[in-house]
Amino acid sequence: MNQTLEHILPRVQKPARYTGGEYNAVVKDRKAVDTRVALCFPDTYEIGMSNLGMRILYGVMNQMDGVWCERVFAPWGDMEEEMRRAGVVLYGLESGDAIDEFDIIGFSLGYEMAYTNVLNMLDLAGVPLRSQERGELSPLVIAGGTCAFNPEPLAPFIDIFSLGEGEDVTVELIELYRRAREECWSKEELLAAAAQIPGLYVPSLYDVTYRGDGTVDAITPRDGAPAVVTKRIVQDFNKSYFPVKTIVPSTEIVHDRVMLELFRGCIRGCRFCQAGYAYRPVRARDPELLIQQGIEACRDSGYQEMTLSSLSTSDYRRLEPLCDGLLDWCEPNKVSLSLPSLRADNFSAGLMERLQHVRKSGLTFAPEAGTQRLRDAINKNVTEQEVLRSCRTAFSGGWSTVKLYFMLGLPTETDEDVLGIADLAEKVYQAWRETTPNPRRGVTITVSTAWFVPKPHTAFQWEPQITMEEYQRRVKLLREHMRGRSIKYNWHDSQTSFLEAVFARGDRRVAEVIEAAWRKGAKFDSWSEYFDFDRWLEAFKACGIDPHFYANRARSREEVLPWSMTSTGVSAQFLWRERERAYEAKITPDCRKQCTGCGADKLYLGGACDET
């Protein structure tokens, strides 16, 4: 650590965020390295270090001979102020070297409200914001993650977007970069070659034109770039990299535990869920391998908690034998086992018994909607009876804390559906009264609602977001009908959800607003300490862009969507058919019961989705 940092760190909160030196962090000999990569997470250390995808890519790249990948996180405001005052540029945690000296700078994009942090980190690194201002081969600025499925709001700032799972395509891109450097290619030659690698989208090779009404007229590829870029997936999940020797943080993080990824994809097909479509097809790991990886990771790290991670953990077909195998080791070693993402329709007494072997924590279920009609419309495939049965099972086993998640503003939602949330919460409370063996202990039922954000590549990508005023009216309506001391109600902030919809559905013109807001001081927009909605409204006005055009406007089937040049493998025809079924409140069976013909199975060389 240099002397400047030694003077700075005592003056900032949580200095361990910025020191590196953690157990299992990878430090390589600079002389043995020919390619350096800065893996950047545009949020705090505590958030980024909890991201399993970051840990996976970090391990994949550091397994490559001659490649050194280092971690970079967004410095909190106090640290940024000290860095700018002292002239310290953004650096890699492992070496302390400035990342503008690195070959590749890569960003993980998991949340739209982190976009201003991408710009802020580039500026802190001394790297020009816009791709066209960076004429040299390095640093090459790339980005991936779920948000990359609509890359356009960040298109002017990023050289290459990686769509889908990065384990394989990242290696291919690094090897291409090495070849380009060795053969003295220009940046334009590298970008043209990168566009030929499946899964890589190069925004500078696509011309976008607009109609008089502001909608996209055409997206035209140039220089041999493909008309549509389809995501990449890992074909054999059993052989894919898992970070058994994971970095152990020097300070507390959000998810400070071993995370076992059971499978990728989801069998359910909830019509609002971008991740459910984006991570298809389903591919599972064998339970024997998961048991081995979980035990090895705990032994190496010393963690006392293990969590089973997937979009819908209880849909893993061999979950109970997996839990039995893990608990045989966890119980005598005092390691707790937690299962988030439980489904209300398959939470069993047997599963409950396994969950409470080591430590009993609260349970979370996500009915998403208050009435059966609306749950059918969004294809949630769960009934009120199943929710109540699962809650009774939990209460009879001694649980006294249940969280219920819902959304407000879903397509076709009425006031009856909104009030159905309060009604369902009351029924859960009555289920506790009827089944709990010890009513004196009391119960806490927490109801949380989020504002529905229509996301690209979902059945609801054509839908408008309801207005902010209407969302607030529905929150007020629900709040007035929540009764009982044991029922608590939390709701999501409306201003950030509105902007999330703008960025999720935006085109390249939104980039001007993002840069304007950043120049006005926007950063850490997902944090209340920094978020300023008025600043964003000023940026939209200064750029002459109406945010309601993106958030609150319905799209026709014929409209060219800004993200039309990217594909998750799920066909637009299938998504439109699902939208029509939503308006008829018709259920589409899950993938385990019947192949729905979404198209994602064509990405899987096995020829069909793997069974979970």
C-alpha positions in Angstrom: 0.0 0.0 0.0 1.4 3.4 -0.9 1.9 6.2 1.6 -1.0 8.3 0.2 -3.5 5.5 0.9 -2.0 5.0 4.3 -2.9 8.7 5.1 -6.3 8.5 3.5 -7.8 5.3 5.0 -8.0 6.4 8.6 -10.3 9.2 7.5 -12.9 7.1 5.8 -15.7 4.7 6.8 -14.8 1.0 6.6 -11.3 1.3 5.3 -11.1 -2.5 4.8 -13.2 -2.0 1.7 -10.1 -0.5 0.0 -7.1 -2.4 1.3 -7.3 -5.8 -0.4 -5.1 -8.6 1.1 -8.0 -10.9 1.9 -7.5 -14.7 2.3 -7.6 -16.4 -1.1 -7.2 -13.2 -3.1 -5.1 -13.9 -6.2 -1.8 -12.1 -6.4 0.4 -12.8 -9.4 4.0 -11.9 -10.4 3.7 -8.9 -12.8 6.6 -10.3 -14.8 4.6 -13.5 -15.5 1.5 -11.6 -16.7 0.8 -10.3 -20.1 -2.9 -9.4 -19.8 -4.5 -7.5 -16.9 -8.2 -7.3 -16.3 -10.1 -5.0 -13.9 -13.3 -6.7 -12.9 -15.5 -3.8 -11.8 -18.7 -3.9 -9.7 -20.5 -0.5 -9.8 -21.5 -0.6 -6.1 -19.9 -0.9 -2.7 -17.5 -3.7 -1.7 -20.2 -5.2 0.5 -22.6 -5.6 -2.4 -20.1 -6.7 -5.0 -18.4 -9.3 -2.8 -21.8 -10.9 -2.2 -22.2 -11.4 -6.0 -21.5 -15.0 -7.0 -21.1 -14.1 -10.6 -18.2 -11.8 -9.8 -16.5 -14.6 -7.8 -17.0 -17.1 -10.7 -15.5 -14.8 -13.4 -12.7 -13.8 -11.1 -11.7 -17.4 -10.7 -12.2 -18.3 -14.4 -9.9 -15.5 -15.6 -7.2 -16.1 -12.9 -7.0 -19.7 -14.0 -5.7 -18.5 -17.4 -1.9 -18.5 -17.7 -0.6 -15.0 -18.1 -3.9 -13.3 -17.1 -4.3 -11.4 -13.9 -7.8 -10.3 -12.9 -8.3 -7.9 -10.1 -11.4 -6.6 -8.3 -12.5 -3.0 -8.3 -15.5 -1.6 -6.4 -17.1 1.8 -6.4 -15.6 3.9 -3.5 -18.2 5.4 -1.1 -18.4 9.2 -1.2 -15.9 9.8 1.6 -13.3 7.7 -0.1 -14.0 9.2 -3.5 -13.6 12.7 -2.0 -10.2 11.8 -0.5 -9.0 10.1 -3.7 -9.8 13.1 -5.9 -8.3 15.5 -3.4 -5.0 13.4 -3.2 -5.0 12.6 -7.0 -5.4 8.8 -6.4 -6.9 7.1 -9.4 -9.1 4.0 -9.2 -7.0 1.0 -8.5 -7.2 -2.8 -8.4 -7.5 -4.3 -4.9 -4.9 -7.0 -5.5 -2.0 -4.9 -6.7 -2.9 -1.3 -5.9 -2.1 -0.4 -9.5 -4.2 2.2 -11.4 -6.7 0.4 -13.7 -6.1 2.8 -16.6 -2.9 0.8 -17.0 -4.9 -2.5 -17.4 -5.7 -4.1 -20.7 -9.4 -4.7 -20.1 -11.9 -3.0 -17.8 -15.1 -5.0 -17.3 -18.3 -4.0 -15.6 -20.9 -6.3 -14.0 -24.4 -4.8 -14.7 -27.0 -6.3 -12.4 -29.2 -3.2 -11.7 -30.0 -0.2 -13.8 -29.7 2.2 -10.9 -25.9 1.6 -10.9 -25.4 3.1 -14.4 -24.0 6.5 -13.1 -21.5 4.6 -11.0 -20.1 3.1 -14.2 -19.4 6.6 -15.5 -18.1 7.7 -12.1 -15.6 4.7 -11.9 -14.3 5.4 -15.5 -13.8 9.0 -14.5 -12.0 8.1 -11.3 -9.8 5.8 -13.3 -8.9 8.7 -15.7 -10.5 6.8 -18.6 -12.5 8.8 -21.2 -16.2 8.0 -20.8 -17.2 7.4 -24.4 -16.0 4.6 -26.6 -15.3 6.9 -29.5 -12.9 8.9 -27.3 -10.8 5.9 -26.5 -8.9 5.3 -29.8 -6.3 2.9 -28.5 -6.6 -0.9 -28.2 -6.5 -0.6 -24.4 -8.1 -0.1 -22.1 -10.9 -2.0 -23.7 -14.1 -1.4 -21.8 -16.6 -4.3 -21.7 -19.8 -5.1 -19.7 -22.0 -8.0 -19.0 -24.8 -9.1 -16.6 -28.6 -9.1 -16.8 -28.8 -5.4 -17.8 -26.8 -6.1 -20.9 -29.9 -7.6 -22.5 -30.8 -4.0 -23.2 -27.4 -2.4 -23.7 -28.5 0.8 -25.4 -28.6 3.2 -22.4 -24.9 2.6 -21.9 -24.0 1.9 -25.6 -21.9 5.0 -26.1 -19.7 4.2 -23.1 -19.0 0.5 -23.6 -16.9 -1.1 -26.4 -18.3 -4.6 -26.1 -21.3 -6.1 -24.3 -21.2 -9.8 -23.3 -24.7 -11.4 -23.3 -25.5 -14.4 -21.1 -23.2 -16.5 -19.1 -19.6 -15.3 -19.2 -17.5 -18.3 -18.3 -16.6 -19.3 -21.9 -17.1 -16.1 -23.9 -14.9 -14.1 -21.5 -12.0 -16.5 -22.2 -12.6 -16.2 -25.9 -12.6 -12.4 -25.8 -9.4 -12.3 -23.8 -7.6 -14.6 -26.3 -8.9 -12.4 -29.1 -7.5 -9.3 -27.4 -4.1 -11.0 -27.0 -4.0 -11.8 -30.6 -5.0 -8.3 -31.6 -2.2 -6.8 -29.4 0.4 -9.2 -30.7 -0.5 -8.5 -34.4 -0.9 -4.8 -33.8 -4.5 -4.5 -34.8 -6.4 -1.2 -34.6 -9.3 -0.9 -32.1 -11.7 -1.0 -35.1 -10.2 -4.3 -36.3 -10.6 -5.8 -32.8 -14.2 -4.7 -32.5 -15.1 -6.1 -35.9 -13.5 -9.4 -35.0 -15.2 -9.4 -31.6 -18.6 -9.0 -33.2 -18.1 -12.4 -34.9 -17.8 -14.2 -31.5 -21.3 -15.5 -30.5 -22.7 -13.6 -27.5 -20.7 -10.4 -28.0 -22.5 -7.2 -29.0 -20.5 -4.2 -30.3 -22.7 -1.1 -30.2 -20.5 1.0 -32.5 -21.2 -1.4 -35.3 -25.0 -0.7 -35.3 -26.7 2.4 -36.6 -30.0 3.3 -35.0 -32.5 5.6 -36.7 -35.8 7.0 -35.3 -39.2 7.8 -36.6 -40.9 11.2 -36.2 -42.9 9.9 -33.2 -39.6 9.1 -31.3 -39.8 5.3 -31.7 -37.0 3.3 -33.2 -37.2 3.0 -37.0 -34.4 0.6 -37.7 -31.3 -1.0 -36.1 -28.8 -1.6 -38.9 -25.6 -3.7 -38.4 -22.4 -2.7 -40.3 -19.1 -4.3 -41.2 -20.4 -7.9 -41.0 -21.9 -7.6 -37.5 -24.9 -10.0 -37.0 -28.4 -8.7 -37.1 -29.2 -10.4 -33.8 -26.7 -11.3 -31.0 -27.8 -14.3 -29.0 -26.7 -15.0 -25.4 -24.1 -17.6 -24.5 -24.7 -20.4 -22.0 -22.6 -23.0 -20.2 -23.4 -26.3 -21.8 -22.2 -28.7 -19.0 -23.0 -27.2 -15.7 -21.3 -30.0 -13.8 -18.0 -29.1 -15.4 -18.4 -25.3 -15.1 -16.2 -23.4 -12.7 -17.2 -23.1 -9.0 -15.2 -20.9 -6.6 -14.4 -23.5 -3.9 -11.4 -21.4 -2.8 -13.4 -18.2 -2.5 -12.2 -14.9 -1.2 -12.9 -14.4 2.5 -13.6 -10.6 3.0 -11.8 -8.6 5.6 -15.0 -6.8 6.6 -18.7 -7.8 6.8 -20.6 -8.1 3.6 -24.2 -8.6 2.7 -24.1 -12.3 2.0 -21.2 -13.5 4.1 -21.4 -17.2 3.5 -20.8 -20.0 1.1 -23.3 -20.0 -1.9 -24.0 -23.2 -3.7 -25.6 -22.7 -7.1 -27.9 -25.6 -7.7 -29.0 -24.9 -11.2 -29.4 -22.2 -13.8 -32.7 -21.3 -15.5 -36.2 -21.7 -14.2 -39.0 -24.1 -15.1 -41.8 -21.7 -14.1 -42.2 -19.0 -16.7 -43.6 -16.1 -14.6 -44.4 -13.6 -17.2 -42.9 -10.6 -15.4 -39.6 -12.2 -14.6 -36.6 -11.2 -16.8 -34.2 -13.6 -15.0 -36.6 -16.5 -15.5 -36.5 -16.0 -19.3 -32.9 -14.8 -19.6 -31.3 -17.8 -17.8 -33.1 -20.5 -19.7 -32.6 -23.4 -20.4 -32.5 -25.2 -17.1 -29.2 -26.9 -16.3 -28.6 -28.6 -12.9 -25.6 -29.8 -10.9 -25.5 -33.2 -9.5 -26.2 -33.4 -5.8 -23.0 -35.4 -5.1 -20.9 -32.6 -6.7 -22.8 -29.9 -4.8 -22.2 -31.7 -1.5 -18.5 -32.0 -2.2 -18.2 -28.3 -3.3 -20.1 -27.0 -0.3 -18.0 -29.0 2.2 -14.8 -28.0 0.6 -15.8 -24.3 0.4 -16.7 -24.2 4.1 -13.5 -26.0 5.1 -11.4 -23.6 3.1 -13.1 -20.4 4.2 -14.2 -21.2 7.7 -17.7 -19.9 7.0 -20.4 -21.1 9.4 -23.3 -20.7 7.0 -24.2 -22.2 3.6 -27.0 -21.1 1.3 -28.5 -23.0 -1.6 -28.9 -20.5 -4.5 -31.0 -20.6 -7.6 -34.0 -18.7 -9.0 -36.3 -21.2 -7.4 -34.4 -23.4 -5.0 -37.2 -25.8 -4.0 -37.7 -26.7 -7.7 -34.4 -28.7 -7.5 -35.7 -32.2 -8.0 -33.2 -33.8 -5.6 -33.3 -31.2 -2.9 -34.1 -33.4 0.1 -31.3 -35.9 -0.5 -29.0 -32.9 -1.2 -30.0 -31.4 2.2 -29.5 -34.7 3.9 -26.0 -35.1 2.5 -25.0 -31.5 3.4 -26.5 -31.8 6.9 -24.6 -34.9 7.7 -21.5 -32.6 7.6 -23.1 -29.3 8.6 -24.7 -30.4 11.9 -21.6 -31.8 13.6 -19.6 -28.8 12.3 -22.2 -26.3 13.5 -22.7 -24.9 10.0 -26.2 -23.6 9.2 -28.0 -24.4 5.9 -30.4 -21.9 4.4 -32.8 -22.2 1.5 -33.9 -18.9 0.0 -36.2 -18.7 -3.0 -38.7 -21.2 -1.7 -41.9 -21.9 -3.6 -45.2 -21.9 -1.6 -46.5 -24.8 -3.7 -43.7 -27.3 -2.8 -42.7 -26.4 0.8 -43.1 -29.7 2.6 -42.9 -30.9 6.2 -39.9 -32.9 5.3 -38.1 -29.8 3.9 -39.2 -27.9 7.0 -37.6 -30.5 9.3 -34.3 -30.3 7.4 -34.3 -26.5 7.5 -34.5 -26.3 11.3 -31.8 -28.8 12.1 -29.1 -26.2 12.7 -30.7 -22.9 12.9 -34.3 -21.7 12.4 -34.6 -18.4 10.5 -37.6 -16.6 8.9 -39.4 -18.0 5.8 -40.1 -16.0 2.7 -42.7 -16.7 0.1 -43.6 -14.6 -3.0 -47.3 -15.0 -4.0 -46.7 -11.8 -6.1 -50.4 -11.0 -6.5 -53.4 -10.9 -4.1 -56.0 -12.8 -6.1 -56.0 -16.0 -8.0 -57.0 -14.3 -11.3 -54.0 -12.1 -11.2 -51.7 -14.9 -10.2 -52.9 -16.8 -13.2 -52.5 -13.8 -15.4 -48.8 -13.5 -14.5 -48.4 -17.3 -14.6 -47.3 -17.6 -11.0 -48.7 -21.1 -10.8 -49.4 -21.0 -7.1 -52.7 -20.9 -5.4 -54.0 -19.3 -2.2 -54.5 -22.8 -0.7 -50.9 -23.7 -1.4 -49.7 -20.5 0.3 -51.8 -21.1 3.4 -50.8 -24.7 3.5 -47.1 -23.9 3.5 -47.6 -21.3 6.1 -49.5 -23.7 8.3 -46.8 -26.2 7.9 -44.2 -23.6 9.0 -46.3 -22.4 11.9 -46.9 -25.9 13.2 -43.2 -26.5 13.1 -42.5 -23.5 15.3 -41.8 -20.7 12.8 -43.1 -17.3 13.9 -41.8 -15.1 11.1 -43.0 -15.1 7.6 -42.3 -12.6 4.8 -44.7 -12.3 1.8 -43.6 -10.5 -1.4 -46.0 -8.9 -3.9 -46.0 -6.5 -6.8 -48.3 -3.5 -7.5 -49.0 -2.3 -10.9 -49.0 -5.6 -12.7 -50.8 -5.7 -16.1 -54.6 -6.2 -15.6 -54.4 -5.4 -11.9 -57.6 -3.9 -10.3 -58.3 -2.5 -6.9 -59.8 -5.9 -6.0 -56.4 -7.4 -6.7 -54.7 -4.8 -4.5 -57.1 -5.4 -1.6 -56.6 -9.2 -2.1 -53.1 -8.7 -0.7 -54.4 -7.4 2.6 -57.0 -10.3 2.6 -54.3 -12.9 2.0 -52.1 -11.4 4.8 -55.1 -11.7 7.2 -55.7 -15.3 6.2 -52.0 -16.1 6.9 -52.5 -14.5 10.3 -55.6 -16.7 10.9 -53.6 -19.7 9.8 -51.1 -19.0 12.5 -53.8 -18.7 15.2 -55.2 -22.0 14.1 -52.0 -24.0 14.0 -49.3 -22.6 16.2 -48.5 -24.7 19.2 -47.5 -21.7 21.3 -49.6 -18.6 20.4 -48.1 -16.6 23.3 -44.9 -16.2 21.3 -46.6 -14.0 18.8 -46.1 -13.9 15.0 -44.7 -11.4 12.6 -46.1 -11.3 9.1 -44.2 -8.8 6.9 -45.9 -7.8 3.6 -43.7 -6.1 1.1 -44.7 -4.7 -2.3 -42.6 -3.5 -5.2 -43.7 -1.4 -8.1 -43.8 -3.6 -11.3 -41.2 -2.6 -13.8 -41.8 -4.1 -17.3 -38.4 -5.6 -18.4 -37.0 -6.4 -21.9 -37.3 -10.0 -23.1 -40.3 -10.8 -21.0 -44.0 -11.4 -21.9 -44.7 -7.9 -20.4 -42.0 -6.0 -22.4 -44.7 -4.3 -24.4 -46.6 -3.1 -21.3 -46.5 0.3 -19.8 -45.6 1.0 -16.2 -48.5 2.6 -14.3 -47.9 6.2 -13.5 -46.2 7.2 -10.2 -49.4 8.9 -9.0 -51.4 5.7 -9.6 -48.8 3.6 -7.9 -48.9 5.8 -4.8 -52.7 5.6 -4.8 -52.6 1.8 -4.8 -50.0 1.8 -2.0 -52.3 4.1 0.0 -55.3 1.9 -0.7 -53.5 -1.2 0.5 -52.0 0.5 3.6 -55.4 1.6 4.7 -56.7 -2.0 4.6 -53.8 -3.6 6.4 -55.0 -4.5 9.9 -53.5 -6.1 12.9 -50.4 -5.4 14.9 -48.8 -8.6 13.7 -48.9 -7.6 10.1 -46.3 -5.1 8.9 -46.4 -3.4 5.5 -43.4 -2.2 3.6 -43.4 -0.7 0.1 -40.7 0.2 -2.4 -39.8 3.7 -3.3 -41.6 5.0 -6.4 -39.0 7.3 -7.7 -36.2 4.8 -8.2 -38.7 2.2 -9.7 -39.8 4.8 -12.2 -36.2 5.5 -13.3 -35.5 1.8 -13.4 -38.3 1.4 -15.9 -36.9 4.3 -18.0 -33.4 2.7 -18.1 -34.6 -0.8 -18.6 -36.7 0.2 -21.7 -34.5 3.1 -22.9 -32.7 3.5 -26.2 -29.3 5.2 -26.9 -30.7 8.7 -26.4 -31.1 7.9 -22.7 -27.3 7.8 -22.5 -27.3 11.6 -22.8 -29.5 11.8 -19.7 -27.3 9.4 -17.7 -24.2 11.4 -18.5 -25.9 14.7 -17.7 -27.2 13.5 -14.4 -23.7 12.2 -13.5 -22.2 15.5 -14.3 -24.7 17.1 -12.0 -23.5 14.7 -9.2 -25.6 11.6 -9.6 -24.0 8.4 -8.2 -25.1 5.5 -6.0 -28.7 6.1 -7.1 -29.9 2.9 -5.4 -28.8 4.4 -2.1 -31.1 6.9 -0.4 -28.1 8.8 1.0 -27.3 9.9 -2.6 -30.4 9.6 -4.7 -31.9 12.9 -5.8 -34.9 12.6 -8.1 -35.0 16.3 -8.9 -31.5 16.1 -10.3 -32.7 13.4 -12.7 -35.7 15.5 -13.7 -33.4 18.4 -14.4 -31.2 16.1 -16.6 -34.2 14.9 -18.6 -35.3 18.4 -19.2 -31.8 19.6 -20.1 -31.6 16.8 -22.7 -35.1 17.4 -24.0 -36.1 13.8 -23.3 -39.4 12.8 -21.7 -39.0 9.9 -19.3 -42.7 9.0 -19.5 -42.1 8.1 -23.2 -40.0 5.1 -22.0 -41.7 4.2 -18.7 -45.4 4.8 -19.2 -46.0 4.0 -22.8 -47.4 0.8 -24.2 -45.6 -0.7 -27.2 -47.3 -2.3 -30.2 -46.3 -5.7 -31.5 -44.9 -4.0 -34.7 -42.7 -1.5 -32.9 -39.0 -2.0 -33.2 -37.8 -2.3 -29.6 -34.4 -0.8 -28.6 -33.1 -4.2 -27.6 -34.3 -6.0 -30.7 -30.7 -6.8 -31.7 -30.2 -9.0 -28.6 -31.7 -12.3 -27.8 -32.1 -14.6 -24.8 -33.0 -17.5 -27.1 -36.6 -17.1 -26.2 -38.6 -16.1 -29.3 -40.6 -12.9 -29.5 -43.5 -15.0 -30.9 -43.5 -17.0 -27.7 -43.4 -13.9 -25.5 -46.3 -12.3 -27.4 -48.3 -15.5 -27.0 -47.7 -15.4 -23.3 -48.8 -11.8 -23.1 -52.1 -12.8 -24.8 -52.6 -15.6 -22.3 -52.0 -13.1 -19.5 -55.0 -11.1 -20.6 -57.0 -14.2 -20.7 -55.7 -15.2 -17.2 -54.6 -18.5 -18.7 -51.8 -20.6 -17.1 -48.9 -22.0 -19.1 -47.6 -25.2 -17.5 -44.1 -25.3 -16.2 -41.3 -26.8 -18.3 -41.1 -29.9 -16.3 -44.7 -30.8 -17.1 -44.7 -29.8 -20.7 -42.3 -28.1 -23.1 -43.8 -24.7 -24.0 -41.7 -24.2 -27.2 -40.0 -21.0 -26.0 -37.0 -21.7 -28.2 -34.3 -21.6 -25.4 -33.7 -25.4 -25.7 -32.1 -24.7 -29.1 -29.1 -23.1 -27.2 -28.5 -26.3 -25.4 -26.4 -28.9 -27.3 -28.1 -31.7 -25.3 -31.2 -30.9 -27.4 -33.6 -30.4 -24.5 -33.6 -28.6 -21.1 -31.9 -30.5 -18.3 -34.1 -31.9 -15.6 -33.7 -30.3 -12.2 
